[in-house]
């Protein structure tokens, strides 16, 4: 998904001409664009703060989160869940940006990587709203050390479908 401010007047063809889409360094030529209008956007940042996220990795994560919070639009509501072996910090939708930024500044690295538990926790922060885009951006530098794939459909796939949540995963290092 690409969000473009509604005040900008570009045709879909103009946008497509300006984009370069790639997957694993291979240019994707066959794709379509669709205009979707919405009244709100709920974006939950689900962030790995495990022990491997030390030094430059945690600095880069904090900077990216700070930049994101500082550039949100009025219709965007941001929530934050940080995790390691368990849930570390939670800022729910509607948390003032100043409080989000304070939480981001206090992030530190330590522990394991319970991605599954963090995603389940993140899904629980949403409610169904047909006028909003619901998004989880999962950021991690590693693999889940506690996978529970036996309940993946019941605890992740079905709730996301029911609540209209799209999950995007971002690898934070070149090893991911």
QUICOR-V463881 format. One record per residue. N is the residue number from 1. RES is the residue in one small letter. NEAR is the number of other ideal C-beta (glycine too) atoms within 8 Angstrom. Layout:
n:N res:RES near:NEAR
n:N res:RES near:NEAR
This chain:
n:1 res:x near:5
n:2 res:x near:5
n:3 res:x near:5
n:4 res:x near:7
n:5 res:x near:6
n:6 res:x near:5
n:7 res:x near:4
n:8 res:x near:6
n:9 res:x near:3
n:10 res:x near:8
n:11 res:x near:5
n:12 res:x near:9
n:13 res:x near:6
n:14 res:x near:8
n:15 res:x near:12
n:16 res:x near:8
n:17 res:x near:6
n:18 res:x near:6
n:19 res:x near:7
n:20 res:x near:4
n:21 res:x near:7
n:22 res:x near:8
n:23 res:x near:6
n:24 res:x near:4
n:25 res:x near:4
n:26 res:x near:6
n:27 res:x near:6
n:28 res:x near:8
n:29 res:x near:4
n:30 res:x near:3
n:31 res:x near:6
n:32 res:x near:3
n:33 res:x near:7
n:34 res:x near:5
n:35 res:x near:5
n:36 res:x near:5
n:37 res:x near:4
n:38 res:x near:9
n:39 res:x near:5
n:40 res:x near:11
n:41 res:x near:12
n:42 res:x near:14
n:43 res:x near:11
n:44 res:x near:15
n:45 res:x near:12
n:46 res:x near:12
n:47 res:x near:13
n:48 res:x near:15
n:49 res:x near:15
n:50 res:x near:16
n:51 res:x near:9
n:52 res:x near:9
n:53 res:x near:12
n:54 res:x near:7
n:55 res:x near:5
n:56 res:x near:5
n:57 res:x near:13
n:58 res:x near:13
n:59 res:x near:8
n:60 res:x near:9
n:61 res:x near:14
n:62 res:x near:11
n:63 res:x near:8
n:64 res:x near:9
n:65 res:x near:13
n:66 res:x near:11
n:67 res:x near:8
n:68 res:x near:10
n:69 res:x near:12
n:70 res:x near:8
n:71 res:x near:5
n:72 res:x near:9
n:73 res:x near:6
n:74 res:x near:3
n:75 res:x near:7
n:76 res:x near:10
n:77 res:x near:9
n:78 res:x near:15
n:79 res:x near:15
n:80 res:x near:15
n:81 res:x near:16
n:82 res:x near:13
n:83 res:x near:18
n:84 res:x near:15
n:85 res:x near:8
n:86 res:x near:8
n:87 res:x near:10
n:88 res:x near:9
n:89 res:x near:10
n:90 res:x near:10
n:91 res:x near:11
n:92 res:x near:7
n:93 res:x near:9
n:94 res:x near:4
n:95 res:x near:11
n:96 res:x near:5
n:97 res:x near:10
n:98 res:x near:6
n:99 res:x near:9
n:100 res:x near:13
n:101 res:x near:11
n:102 res:x near:8
n:103 res:x near:12
n:104 res:x near:12
n:105 res:x near:8
n:106 res:x near:7
n:107 res:x near:15
n:108 res:x near:6
n:109 res:x near:12
n:110 res:x near:7
n:111 res:x near:10
n:112 res:x near:9
n:113 res:x near:16
n:114 res:x near:13
n:115 res:x near:13
n:116 res:x near:12
n:117 res:x near:11
n:118 res:x near:14
n:119 res:x near:13
n:120 res:x near:10
n:121 res:x near:12
n:122 res:x near:14
n:123 res:x near:14
n:124 res:x near:6
n:125 res:x near:11
n:126 res:x near:11
n:127 res:x near:4
n:128 res:x near:7
n:129 res:x near:9
n:130 res:x near:5
n:131 res:x near:6
n:132 res:x near:11
n:133 res:x near:11
n:134 res:x near:11
n:135 res:x near:13
n:136 res:x near:13
n:137 res:x near:11
n:138 res:x near:13
n:139 res:x near:12
n:140 res:x near:14
n:141 res:x near:12
n:142 res:x near:10
n:143 res:x near:5
n:144 res:x near:9
n:145 res:x near:8
n:146 res:x near:9
n:147 res:x near:7
n:148 res:x near:8
n:149 res:x near:5
n:150 res:x near:4
n:151 res:x near:7
n:152 res:x near:10
n:153 res:x near:7
n:154 res:x near:7
n:155 res:x near:10
n:156 res:x near:12
n:157 res:x near:8
n:158 res:x near:9
n:159 res:x near:10
n:160 res:x near:12
n:161 res:x near:7
n:162 res:x near:7
n:163 res:x near:11
n:164 res:x near:12
n:165 res:x near:11
n:166 res:x near:10
n:167 res:x near:10
n:168 res:x near:8
n:169 res:x near:7
n:170 res:x near:8
n:171 res:x near:8
n:172 res:x near:12
n:173 res:x near:7
n:174 res:x near:3
n:175 res:x near:5
n:176 res:x near:8
